[in-house]
Amino acid sequence: MQSLKLIGKEGQITSARLAVLQGVHKSAVSNRTKKLLQKELIQVVQTADRREKLLELTDAGKSVLEESDKVLAEYLEKLMSEQVDDQEIDQFLVIFRKLSAIMKTDGV
């Protein structure tokens, strides 16, 4: 899922860049991409420079990511509604927005 998310975020990405982002060796990425290619969740795109190949999501890969995000959101919503009251959520949002603004001004 991490590979799919990174490929989706980047749009198109090389295997080498994917390895760097995941902090793993290129062979690990190679194994992961083979599995994703077999499941038709990603595809390889040739560039003008034939030595460089880019990975991108297929429509099936995009659907898997969307479904994953939906399931995660539903799980978090259920978890929050059962264990966190509305006042705590409001406090969290105020702090989160403040942190987000601080990070943006610091260039993070």
VOZA-692812 format. One record per residue (C-alpha): residue number from 1; x, y, z; residue in one letter. Coordinates in steps of 0.25 Angstrom, whole numbers, plus 5000, padded with zeros to 4 digits. Last residue first. Example, Ala and Ser with C-alpha at 12.3 -4.5 7.8 and 13.67 -1.06 7.14 Angstrom:
// VOZA-692812
+-----+------+------+------+-----+
!   n !    u !    v !    w ! res !
+-----+------+------+------+-----+
!   2 ! 5055 ! 4996 ! 5029 !   S !
!   1 ! 5049 ! 4982 ! 5031 !   A !
+-----+------+------+------+-----+
END
This chain:
// VOZA-692812
+-----+------+------+------+-----+
!   n !    u !    v !    w ! res !
+-----+------+------+------+-----+
! 108 ! 5033 ! 5090 ! 5024 !   V !
! 107 ! 5035 ! 5104 ! 5020 !   G !
! 106 ! 5035 ! 5110 ! 5034 !   D !
! 105 ! 5022 ! 5118 ! 5031 !   T !
! 104 ! 5016 ! 5105 ! 5026 !   K !
! 103 ! 5019 ! 5098 ! 5038 !   M !
! 102 ! 5014 ! 5109 ! 5047 !   I !
! 101 ! 5001 ! 5109 ! 5039 !   A !
! 100 ! 4999 ! 5094 ! 5040 !   S !
!  99 ! 5002 ! 5094 ! 5055 !   L !
!  98 ! 4991 ! 5104 ! 5057 !   K !
!  97 ! 4982 ! 5096 ! 5049 !   R !
!  96 ! 4985 ! 5084 ! 5057 !   F !
!  95 ! 4983 ! 5091 ! 5070 !   I !
!  94 ! 4969 ! 5097 ! 5066 !   V !
!  93 ! 4965 ! 5083 ! 5060 !   L !
!  92 ! 4969 ! 5076 ! 5073 !   F !
!  91 ! 4961 ! 5085 ! 5082 !   Q !
!  90 ! 4949 ! 5083 ! 5073 !   D !
!  89 ! 4951 ! 5068 ! 5073 !   I !
!  88 ! 4952 ! 5069 ! 5089 !   E !
!  87 ! 4939 ! 5077 ! 5090 !   Q !
!  86 ! 4932 ! 5067 ! 5080 !   D !
!  85 ! 4935 ! 5055 ! 5089 !   D !
!  84 ! 4946 ! 5045 ! 5086 !   V !
!  83 ! 4945 ! 5030 ! 5089 !   Q !
!  82 ! 4933 ! 5024 ! 5081 !   E !
!  81 ! 4932 ! 5035 ! 5070 !   S !
!  80 ! 4947 ! 5035 ! 5068 !   M !
!  79 ! 4948 ! 5021 ! 5066 !   L !
!  78 ! 4936 ! 5021 ! 5056 !   K !
!  77 ! 4942 ! 5032 ! 5049 !   E !
!  76 ! 4956 ! 5026 ! 5048 !   L !
!  75 ! 4950 ! 5013 ! 5043 !   Y !
!  74 ! 4942 ! 5020 ! 5032 !   E !
!  73 ! 4954 ! 5029 ! 5028 !   A !
!  72 ! 4962 ! 5016 ! 5027 !   L !
!  71 ! 4952 ! 5009 ! 5019 !   V !
!  70 ! 4950 ! 5021 ! 5009 !   K !
!  69 ! 4966 ! 5023 ! 5008 !   D !
!  68 ! 4967 ! 5008 ! 5004 !   S !
!  67 ! 4956 ! 5009 ! 4994 !   E !
!  66 ! 4962 ! 5021 ! 4988 !   E !
!  65 ! 4975 ! 5014 ! 4987 !   L !
!  64 ! 4970 ! 5001 ! 4981 !   V !
!  63 ! 4962 ! 5009 ! 4971 !   S !
!  62 ! 4974 ! 5017 ! 4967 !   K !
!  61 ! 4982 ! 5004 ! 4965 !   G !
!  60 ! 4970 ! 4998 ! 4956 !   A !
!  59 ! 4971 ! 5011 ! 4948 !   D !
!  58 ! 4986 ! 5008 ! 4946 !   T !
!  57 ! 4996 ! 5015 ! 4955 !   L !
!  56 ! 5009 ! 5020 ! 4950 !   E !
!  55 ! 5023 ! 5015 ! 4949 !   L !
!  54 ! 5034 ! 5022 ! 4940 !   L !
!  53 ! 5044 ! 5015 ! 4932 !   K !
!  52 ! 5057 ! 5022 ! 4928 !   E !
!  51 ! 5067 ! 5016 ! 4919 !   R !
!  50 ! 5058 ! 5019 ! 4907 !   R !
!  49 ! 5060 ! 5034 ! 4909 !   D !
!  48 ! 5047 ! 5039 ! 4902 !   A !
!  47 ! 5040 ! 5032 ! 4914 !   T !
!  46 ! 5034 ! 5019 ! 4914 !   Q !
!  45 ! 5022 ! 5017 ! 4924 !   V !
!  44 ! 5022 ! 5004 ! 4933 !   V !
!  43 ! 5008 ! 5001 ! 4939 !   Q !
!  42 ! 5002 ! 5000 ! 4953 !   I !
!  41 ! 4991 ! 4992 ! 4959 !   L !
!  40 ! 4991 ! 4981 ! 4949 !   E !
!  39 ! 4992 ! 4970 ! 4959 !   K !
!  38 ! 5005 ! 4965 ! 4952 !   Q !
!  37 ! 5010 ! 4980 ! 4951 !   L !
!  36 ! 5008 ! 4981 ! 4966 !   L !
!  35 ! 5015 ! 4968 ! 4969 !   K !
!  34 ! 5027 ! 4972 ! 4960 !   K !
!  33 ! 5027 ! 4986 ! 4967 !   T !
!  32 ! 5029 ! 4980 ! 4980 !   R !
!  31 ! 5040 ! 4971 ! 4976 !   N !
!  30 ! 5047 ! 4983 ! 4969 !   S !
!  29 ! 5045 ! 4992 ! 4981 !   V !
!  28 ! 5052 ! 4982 ! 4990 !   A !
!  27 ! 5063 ! 4980 ! 4979 !   S !
!  26 ! 5065 ! 4996 ! 4979 !   K !
!  25 ! 5069 ! 4995 ! 4994 !   H !
!  24 ! 5059 ! 5002 ! 5004 !   V !
!  23 ! 5057 ! 5015 ! 5010 !   G !
!  22 ! 5043 ! 5016 ! 5004 !   Q !
!  21 ! 5045 ! 5030 ! 4998 !   L !
!  20 ! 5059 ! 5026 ! 4993 !   V !
!  19 ! 5054 ! 5012 ! 4987 !   A !
!  18 ! 5042 ! 5020 ! 4980 !   L !
!  17 ! 5052 ! 5030 ! 4974 !   R !
!  16 ! 5060 ! 5018 ! 4969 !   A !
!  15 ! 5048 ! 5011 ! 4963 !   S !
!  14 ! 5045 ! 5024 ! 4955 !   T !
!  13 ! 5032 ! 5032 ! 4958 !   I !
!  12 ! 5020 ! 5036 ! 4951 !   Q !
!  11 ! 5008 ! 5042 ! 4958 !   G !
!  10 ! 5016 ! 5046 ! 4971 !   E !
!   9 ! 5005 ! 5044 ! 4980 !   K !
!   8 ! 4999 ! 5032 ! 4973 !   G !
!   7 ! 5013 ! 5025 ! 4973 !   I !
!   6 ! 5015 ! 5028 ! 4987 !   L !
!   5 ! 5001 ! 5023 ! 4991 !   K !
!   4 ! 5003 ! 5010 ! 4983 !   L !
!   3 ! 5017 ! 5008 ! 4989 !   S !
!   2 ! 5011 ! 5009 ! 5003 !   Q !
!   1 ! 5000 ! 5000 ! 5000 !   M !
+-----+------+------+------+-----+
END
